[in-house]
Amino acid sequence: MADRMAFFTTPRAERARRDAHERVGDWREVYRPGALLPVVGGQAGRCMDCGLPFCHDACPLGNIVPEWNRLAADGDWRAAASRLLATNNFPEFTGRLCPAPCESACVLAIDGAAVTIKNVELAIADRAWESGWDRPRPPDVPSGRRVAVVGSGPAGLAAAQQLTRAGHATTVYERADRPGGLLRYGIPPFRLEKHRLDRRLDQMREEGTGFRCGVRVGRDVAAGELRAGCDALVVAVGATACRELPLPGRDLPGVHQAIAYLTWANRVDEGDRPDSPLSAEGRHVVIVGGGDTAADCLGTALRQGAASVTQLDINPRPPERRAAGQPWPVHPKVYRETTSHEEAGAAAAGPRVFAAVAVGFEAGPDGRLAAVRFAEAQPPDRGPRPGTERSLPAGLALLALGFAGPEPDQELIPQLGLATGPDGALTRDDGFATGADGVFVAGDAGRGQSLIVWAVAEGRAAAAAVDRYLRGVTELPAPIRASARALTL
């Protein structure tokens, strides 16, 4: 049995990463291969098994964190995998990509270092695959009902897998040439190698889920026709409408949306072409934005051999510790360095500039982008402070400003009669249902831009709502309602 007082004696230890100089030379995941299960088990042993597990409440999926922590600490990895897979369809994704609000809510984090919940989750997930415990689970009895899911991001995939396992004949429609959504084309391989996504998709096919790629619902097939041919329809098209930056010079060649840049880089990784038309190789790169997408652009540009990379974050540098207005157990806004920022420091490739607002793009003699103008952002509206404007040389500027709901030109929205709210997201009730009979909305399409863990949770909950609509009752778990909000800032 593990030491039940290990939180007193065992310090927190993160999963080991490969050397930063080494990893910018390839596109493989940044962590050293191998989970080192005894080490991870020792970290799981730090769990206090407290009577009120706030980590469980902070997780949108309702992961039963203390239970699988204790099982991992005791070396019962198969039972730990069973507990984890009971609440999470894709722990190998969330264990790599989720910012872990559960760790911010860990009781140990009140005045110390939280349990490395995310690393333990990932170790359990990888062990489950390696040992054959995460096997296909086709339904025992078909229901005779047909369901269409539009969109193959994490919300659509989670909904489809749950509905297939419930016995419904489920088909996923994806406008891109491969399924996966942002998991496929938005997340770089150094954060999620695509063979892991392909492995999960193969499992879903073995269970009976169908995939139709290269099909834009509303154009290639009428949305009404699709709805008439099935018993229920789930819209999980994500929030892919990029926020714009209407500044002088925005239309110059060399100024691009971050998602276009990342998509081309991922297509090179998929083998679709030898190099990217938006490659950062040899260029001075300026990234406008301070979130995860900006960090992904930074890591990608370093690997492409950029001459320099500078990231402009309009927000001031966050504090090292929780601010008074962000008490435990909320997920606080504190200073964090991603693996990409660690790599930038090792390569001396360029700084991250806080409280910096872009004010324009300058052209060179050839008419292409030559510089980005920015100034110090002043409160409260974060406008440019007079007299602080300066320029950065740039051959490539990437706009990583987030997303504002589904793209407005998606034909399926008016064809199904769906309404949008003031934030651009599709409206729905607490049961994920829209005003159109049998049409449900899951994930960022209805929630707005959010975390992968919320997308998976919404997909699972929407699947339960669809199952209840089809059968009158459901045994599928529904971790959240559509109106639920996370304990995050």
Secondary structure, 3 states (H helix, E strand, C coil): CCCCCHHHHCCCCCCCECCHHHHCCCCCCCECCCCCHHHHHHHHCCCCCCCCCHHHHHCCCCCCHHHHHHHHHCCCHHHHHHHHHCCCCCHHHHHHHCCCHHHHCCHHHHCCCCCCHHHHHHHHHHHHHHHCCCCCCCCCCCCCCEEEEECCCHHHHHHHHHHHHCCCEEEEEECCCCCCCHHHHCCCCCCCCHHHHHHHHHHHHHHCCEEEECCCECCCECHHHHHHCCCEEEECCCCCCECCCCCCCCCCCCEEEHHHHHHHHHHHHHCCCCCCCCCCCCCEEEEECCCHHHHHHHHHHHHHCCCEEEEECCCCCCCCCCCCCCCCCCECCCCCCCHHHHHHHHHCCCCEECCEEEEEEEECCCCCEEEEEEEEEECCCCEECCCCCEEEECCEEEECCCECCCCCCCCHHHHHCCCECCCCCECCCCCCECCCCCEEECCHHHHCCCCHHHHHHHHHHHHHHHHHHHHCCCCCCCCCCCCCCCCEC
